[in-house]
Amino acid sequence: MTTNSKIALITGGSRGLGRNMAIQLAKKGLDVIITYHSRSDEAQNVVTEIEKLGQKAVALQLDVADSKSFDKFVSEVKSVLALTFHTDKIDYLVNNAGVGVHASFGETTEEQFDNMVNIHLKAPFFLTQRLLPQFNNGGGIVNIASGLTRFSFTGYDAYATMKGGVETLSKYQAKFLGDRGIRVNIVAPGAIETDFGGGAVRDNKELNDMISSLTALGRVGLPDDIGGVVAFLCSDDAKWVNGQRIEVAGGIFL
C-alpha cells in the first residue's frame, strides 16, 4: 500500500525556519521527514506537533557539512519511507539546514570559508544529487538562499557568497530536472527573528530597529512569514513556478 499523502524532506527542520516550514507543510496535508544536527529532543517535538495535525513525520540525524555521510543518510531515508510511509519515494526536498558565520571579507578564515562551502553549497548540490532516485516525478525542490544575495551587510560575506552560488545552482537543477517535471525554486528570506547567527536580529534591539526602519512593512521577519511560502512552492498551486527566486523580506531596500 502506498501513502496517500505527498512527502516532503526538510533539512534542518527541528528549529527556527525549518520547524515552521515542516508544520506549514503538514497543515497542507503533507507527510514530513525532517533532519536535525544534534538536538533530537527538539526534532521529536516537531514530529509530535506534526502528528497532532494528523500527518506522519520522522526525524533523522544529518550533518550536512559531512558529504561522506550522505549515502548512509539516503539509506536511512529509504528505510523510513518503506517502514513508516509505505512507499519508496519523496515528492519534495527543502534544502534549509545551515548556520551563519559573522566575519567581514578581510577577517574570514579559510576554515570558515570551507565550512560555509560544505554546508551551504556542497550539501544542496550533492545531497540533492544522491536523493534523485528517491524522487517522484512531478515534485519539487526548494533551496533556501538569502536576501543577502541582493543587498549586502558586512559580516555575512562568505555566507552570502555561498547563497549566491545556490541561486545559480537552482537554475541548473531546474533545467536538468525539467524532463522529470521536478520544479526547483529559491526562497530568499530577509532578516528573521531566530537563533540564527547567535540570535542577533531577535535579541539586538538596535539591529532589529535598524532593519525594521529599512523595511516597507516596518518590522523584521518571523519564522511564520517564511513557512507558508515554502509550503506553497511544495504544492500543485505552484505547478508553473520554476527556476524562480522569491524574496520573502517584507520589502527591504525597495
Summary of the structure (lengths in Angstrom):
residues: 254
radius of gyration: 17.4
end to end distance: 50.6
largest distance: 56.8
contacts: 870
relative contact order: 0.15
helix: 50%
strand: 19%
